[in-house]
Each structure stands twice: as C-alpha cells, then as structure tokens.
Amino acid sequence: MMPIAMTVGAIFYPLFAKLSFLTPYLIFMMLFLTYCKLKMNDMRFSWLHFWLLLIQFGGSLAVYFLILPFNLLLAQGAMICVLAPTGTAAPVMTGMLKGNVESITTYALISNMLLAVAAPVIFSFIGTNQTLPFIQSFMAIAQRVVFLLILPFILALILRKITPKLTTKIGSYSGLSFYLWTLALCVVTGRTVEFIVKQNAANHLIEILIAFAAFMLCISQFLTGRAIGKAYDDTVAGGQSIGQKNTILAIWMAQLYLNPIASIGPGAYVLWQNLVNSYQVWRKRKLL
C-alpha cells in the first residue's frame, strides 16, 4: 500500500497538492482513533523511554548543529527525521514482531505530547518564523501543534470518562487509521512532488543529500533503539520507538515551519523505514 499511495500521490500531484489543507485533520483523526484504543492502566514509564526521549529531542538538535556549518537545508532535513515522534502504526508493527506493544504505545504517547511542547520552541529558533518575536512565533506554532497532538488525547480521555463503552467501540475501529494514513501519504507526496517540480536544478544535489541523510538516520535510529532496548529486555519496542516515525506529521511540520525542501527528508524516510520494516517482518517469519 505504501508504494501505491506514494505513486498515486506523485502521478496526480496537481490534485493531491490542492488537498494539502486536509493533512492536519487526517493526522488528528489518526491520533484520536489510536488514543481511544489506549488502556492507561497498561502504560508504564521506564528508563528505556527516558533514553529514547533523550535521543529524539537531544539527538535532533545535535544532528542539526553538527550539519548546520555545511548546509542549512541539509541540517533541517536531517533534524526533522530525528525529531519526529513515533508513528501511529508502530504498535501494530511491534505486535507483528512479537514485541512489547504496551511499551511502545506508552512511548508514542509521551513523544507526541512532549513534541507539542518542544516544537514551538525549536521551530521558533530555527524555522521560517525567526524574523518574528519569539513569543509571537511560539504562540503561532503552539496553536497548531497543540491542537494536532494534545487535543485528540484530551478528547479521548473525556470520552472514556463519560462513555467508556463508546470509546472502546471507537478504539475497535483504530484500523481505519491505516486508510487515513494512506490518504494522507498521497496528499503529502503530492505536495512534496509539486514543490520539487517547481524547484530549479540547483537544488537537486541537496535533495539527494537530504534523502541519503534520511537513509543513514533511519538505519542508525533502528539499530540504536534496538541496542538500548536490548539492555532493558525490550529490543523490538526500542527499535520501533525511535526508528519508525510519524512521517506524515514530520512532512507537514517541515513544509509549514522549515524550508519546504527539508520535507524531502521525512518524505524519503517513509521509504527507508518501510523497507526496514518489511525486512524485519520477512526475517521474523523466516525464523518462525
């Protein structure tokens, strides 16, 4: 489905680029369906989550400032590939790999919540709103990010408090997130292709370098997460937590708050992480 969605989005990019206004609403619905499925009693914060958060937020800034002296666009494209939170489909993939679903679900929630707080600060300093006063830039970004990441969680909690049966019923349809994700992938791919088409040839090299950086970061994050997870007897969840990203959200943030060329990073990351996931599932089934 992933290559089909990307191919359709690329071929019909004039149409899907016009639908880019739908992206935040699709992300909102995906998160809401996921949160309705959560069972708070099964969620436990651990030291594994602490180290993974340190990599997600501290690592993203480290990558940015290490690459910045060479090229700003490359630094932004690489940074967003690390900063992006865990993908909404990561718990499903973790289950397929016989990993700890509760552990990665806990991390996915925490990483999204902290991103809602950290993103306005980070993008206010390194994004396209640097010319605005910090408070004004912070509030402009916070309004969008908080609505997108925190409101679905609050609504799910309120709904569970008022009518737990309905919440459980909605959570049972969390598989619909996959189809929303597919549509969102078509839209963001179309938006990205439209932007690339309108660029001059001078940007082609940097776009290739950003895609290569995304590949290196994808592999390194999966391996690092698995190594840390192994120390806590949680190898699969560790790898998926920081390796499998919410690329739809990352592309949307890059196009909105960074130079749009930086969205090539998470756009390419979609391909790399799904190749890694495909290999992991193939290897797991082979071993079984």
C-alpha positions as CSV (number, residue, x, y, z in Angstrom):
1,M,0.0,0.0,0.0
2,M,2.9,2.4,0.8
3,P,4.4,2.4,-2.7
4,I,1.0,2.5,-4.3
5,A,0.0,5.6,-2.2
6,M,3.2,7.4,-3.0
7,T,3.0,6.5,-6.7
8,V,-0.6,7.8,-6.9
9,G,0.3,11.0,-5.0
10,A,3.3,11.6,-7.3
11,I,1.4,11.0,-10.6
12,F,-1.6,13.0,-9.6
13,Y,0.3,15.6,-7.6
14,P,-1.6,18.6,-9.0
15,L,-4.8,17.2,-7.5
16,F,-3.4,16.0,-4.2
17,A,-1.3,19.1,-3.6
18,K,-4.6,21.1,-3.6
19,L,-5.8,18.8,-0.8
20,S,-2.9,19.6,1.5
21,F,-5.2,21.5,3.8
22,L,-6.6,18.1,4.8
23,T,-3.3,16.9,6.3
24,P,-3.7,18.2,9.9
25,Y,-7.3,16.8,10.1
26,L,-6.2,13.4,8.9
27,I,-3.4,13.4,11.5
28,F,-5.9,14.4,14.2
29,M,-8.2,11.6,13.3
30,M,-5.4,9.0,13.2
31,L,-4.2,10.0,16.7
32,F,-7.8,10.2,18.1
33,L,-8.5,6.6,16.9
34,T,-5.2,5.4,18.4
35,Y,-5.8,7.1,21.7
36,C,-9.3,5.7,22.0
37,K,-7.7,2.3,22.0
38,L,-5.3,3.1,24.8
39,K,-5.6,1.4,28.2
40,M,-4.0,3.7,30.6
41,N,-3.6,1.1,33.3
42,D,-1.2,-0.9,31.0
43,M,1.1,2.0,30.4
44,R,4.3,2.4,32.4
45,F,7.1,4.9,32.0
46,S,10.6,3.3,32.2
47,W,14.2,4.3,31.9
48,L,14.1,2.9,28.4
49,H,11.7,5.6,27.5
50,F,13.9,8.3,29.1
51,W,16.9,7.3,26.9
52,L,14.8,7.2,23.8
53,L,13.4,10.7,24.5
54,L,16.9,11.9,25.0
55,I,17.8,10.6,21.6
56,Q,14.7,12.0,19.9
57,F,15.0,15.6,21.3
58,G,18.7,15.9,22.2
59,G,19.8,13.9,19.1
60,S,17.7,16.1,16.7
61,L,19.4,19.2,18.0
62,A,22.8,17.6,17.9
63,V,22.3,16.5,14.3
64,Y,21.1,20.0,13.3
65,F,24.1,21.8,14.8
66,L,26.6,19.3,13.5
67,I,25.4,19.7,9.9
68,L,24.5,23.4,10.0
69,P,28.0,24.6,9.2
70,F,27.9,22.7,5.9
71,N,24.3,23.4,4.7
72,L,21.2,24.8,6.4
73,L,18.7,22.8,4.3
74,L,20.5,19.5,4.9
75,A,20.6,20.3,8.6
76,Q,16.8,20.9,8.7
77,G,16.0,17.8,6.6
78,A,18.1,15.6,8.9
79,M,16.9,17.2,12.1
80,I,13.2,16.6,11.4
81,C,13.9,12.9,10.7
82,V,15.1,12.5,14.3
83,L,12.7,14.9,16.0
84,A,9.6,13.3,14.5
85,P,7.6,11.2,17.1
86,T,6.8,7.5,16.9
87,G,4.5,6.6,14.1
88,T,0.9,5.7,14.9
89,A,1.3,2.4,13.1
90,A,4.4,1.5,15.2
91,P,2.5,-0.5,17.9
92,V,0.9,-2.6,15.1
93,M,4.4,-3.4,13.6
94,T,5.7,-4.1,17.1
95,G,2.9,-6.7,17.6
96,M,3.8,-8.3,14.3
97,L,7.4,-8.6,15.5
98,K,6.3,-10.1,18.9
99,G,7.5,-7.1,20.8
100,N,6.1,-5.2,23.8
101,V,3.1,-3.3,22.5
102,E,2.3,-1.5,25.8
103,S,5.9,-0.2,26.0
104,I,5.9,1.4,22.5
105,T,2.4,2.7,23.0
106,T,3.5,4.5,26.1
107,Y,6.5,6.0,24.3
108,A,4.4,7.0,21.3
109,L,2.0,9.0,23.6
110,I,4.8,10.6,25.6
111,S,6.9,11.5,22.5
112,N,3.9,13.2,20.8
113,M,2.9,15.1,24.0
114,L,6.5,16.4,24.5
115,L,6.8,17.3,20.8
116,A,3.7,19.5,21.2
117,V,5.7,21.5,23.9
118,A,9.1,21.4,22.3
119,A,8.2,22.0,18.6
120,P,7.1,25.6,19.1
121,V,10.4,26.4,20.9
122,I,12.6,24.6,18.4
123,F,10.9,26.0,15.3
124,S,10.8,29.5,16.7
125,F,14.6,29.5,16.7
126,I,15.5,27.5,13.6
127,G,12.3,27.7,11.4
128,T,10.9,30.2,8.9
129,N,9.4,32.4,11.7
130,Q,12.8,33.5,13.0
131,T,12.1,37.1,11.9
132,L,9.1,37.3,14.3
133,P,9.5,38.0,18.1
134,F,9.9,34.7,20.0
135,I,6.6,34.9,21.9
136,Q,4.7,35.6,18.7
137,S,6.4,32.8,16.8
138,F,6.0,30.4,19.7
139,M,2.3,31.1,20.0
140,A,1.6,30.8,16.3
141,I,3.3,27.4,16.2
142,A,1.9,26.2,19.5
143,Q,-1.7,26.8,18.4
144,R,-1.4,24.4,15.5
145,V,0.8,21.8,17.2
146,V,-1.1,21.6,20.5
147,F,-4.4,21.3,18.6
148,L,-3.0,18.5,16.5
149,L,-1.2,16.4,19.1
150,I,-2.8,17.1,22.5
151,L,-6.5,17.8,21.8
152,P,-7.1,14.2,20.4
153,F,-5.7,12.8,23.6
154,I,-7.8,15.1,25.8
155,L,-11.0,14.3,23.8
156,A,-10.3,10.5,24.1
157,L,-9.8,10.9,27.9
158,I,-13.1,12.9,28.3
159,L,-15.0,10.5,26.1
160,R,-13.7,7.5,28.1
161,K,-14.7,9.1,31.3
162,I,-18.2,9.9,30.0
163,T,-19.0,6.8,28.0
164,P,-16.3,4.1,28.2
165,K,-18.3,1.7,26.0
166,L,-18.4,4.1,23.1
167,T,-14.7,4.9,23.5
168,T,-13.9,1.2,23.4
169,K,-16.1,0.8,20.3
170,I,-14.4,3.7,18.6
171,G,-11.0,2.2,19.5
172,S,-12.0,-1.1,17.9
173,Y,-12.0,0.8,14.6
174,S,-8.5,2.0,15.0
175,G,-7.6,0.0,11.9
176,L,-9.2,2.9,10.0
177,S,-6.0,4.8,10.8
178,F,-4.3,2.8,8.1
179,Y,-6.6,4.1,5.4
180,L,-6.4,7.7,6.7
181,W,-2.7,7.3,6.7
182,T,-2.8,6.1,3.1
183,L,-4.8,9.1,2.0
184,A,-2.5,11.4,4.0
185,L,0.5,9.8,2.3
186,C,-1.0,10.6,-1.1
187,V,-1.5,14.2,-0.1
188,V,1.9,14.9,1.4
189,T,3.6,13.1,-1.5
190,G,1.7,15.2,-4.0
191,R,2.6,18.4,-2.1
192,T,6.3,17.3,-2.0
193,V,6.4,16.4,-5.7
194,E,4.8,19.7,-6.6
195,F,7.4,21.6,-4.6
196,I,10.3,19.6,-6.2
197,V,8.9,20.2,-9.7
198,K,8.9,23.9,-9.1
199,Q,12.5,24.0,-7.9
200,N,15.4,24.8,-10.2
201,A,18.1,22.3,-11.0
202,A,20.5,23.8,-8.4
203,N,18.5,22.2,-5.6
204,H,18.7,18.6,-7.0
205,L,22.0,17.8,-5.3
206,I,20.9,18.9,-1.9
207,E,17.7,17.0,-2.3
208,I,19.7,13.8,-3.0
209,L,21.9,14.5,0.0
210,I,18.9,15.0,2.3
211,A,17.4,11.7,1.1
212,F,20.7,9.9,1.8
213,A,20.9,11.5,5.2
214,A,17.4,10.2,5.9
215,F,18.6,6.7,5.0
216,M,21.6,6.9,7.3
217,L,19.5,8.3,10.2
218,C,16.8,5.7,9.7
219,I,19.2,2.8,9.9
220,S,21.1,4.3,12.8
221,Q,17.9,5.0,14.8
222,F,16.6,1.5,14.4
223,L,19.9,0.0,15.4
224,T,20.4,2.4,18.4
225,G,16.9,1.9,19.6
226,R,17.3,-1.9,19.5
227,A,20.6,-1.7,21.3
228,I,19.2,0.3,24.1
229,G,16.0,-1.8,24.2
230,K,18.1,-5.0,24.5
231,A,19.6,-3.6,27.7
232,Y,16.0,-3.4,29.1
233,D,14.8,-6.7,27.6
234,D,12.7,-4.7,25.2
235,T,14.6,-4.9,21.9
236,V,11.8,-4.7,19.4
237,A,9.9,-1.8,21.1
238,G,13.2,0.1,21.5
239,G,14.0,-0.1,17.8
240,Q,10.5,0.7,16.6
241,S,10.1,3.6,19.1
242,I,12.7,5.8,17.5
243,G,13.1,4.1,14.2
244,Q,9.5,4.1,13.0
245,K,8.4,7.8,12.7
246,N,5.2,9.7,12.2
247,T,6.5,10.8,8.8
248,I,3.1,12.4,7.8
249,L,3.4,14.7,10.8
250,A,7.1,15.3,10.0
251,I,6.5,16.3,6.4
252,W,3.6,18.6,7.4
253,M,5.8,20.3,10.0
254,A,8.7,20.7,7.6
255,Q,6.6,22.2,4.9
256,L,4.9,24.6,7.4
257,Y,7.8,25.7,9.7
258,L,11.0,24.9,7.9
259,N,12.3,25.3,4.3
260,P,9.9,23.1,2.3
261,I,12.9,21.4,0.7
262,A,13.6,19.9,4.2
263,S,10.4,17.8,3.8
264,I,12.4,15.6,1.3
265,G,14.0,14.1,4.5
266,P,10.9,12.6,6.1
267,G,9.5,12.0,2.6
268,A,12.4,9.7,1.9
269,Y,12.3,8.3,5.4
270,V,8.9,6.9,4.6
271,L,10.5,4.6,2.0
272,W,13.5,3.7,4.2
273,Q,11.5,2.8,7.3
274,N,9.1,0.7,5.4
275,L,12.0,-1.2,3.7
276,V,13.4,-1.9,7.2
277,N,10.0,-3.0,8.5
278,S,9.5,-5.3,5.5
279,Y,12.9,-6.9,6.1
280,Q,12.2,-7.3,9.8
281,V,8.8,-9.0,9.2
282,W,10.3,-11.2,6.5
283,R,13.2,-12.2,8.8
284,K,10.8,-12.9,11.7
285,R,8.6,-15.1,9.6
286,K,11.6,-16.9,8.3
287,L,12.8,-17.7,11.8
288,L,9.4,-18.9,12.8
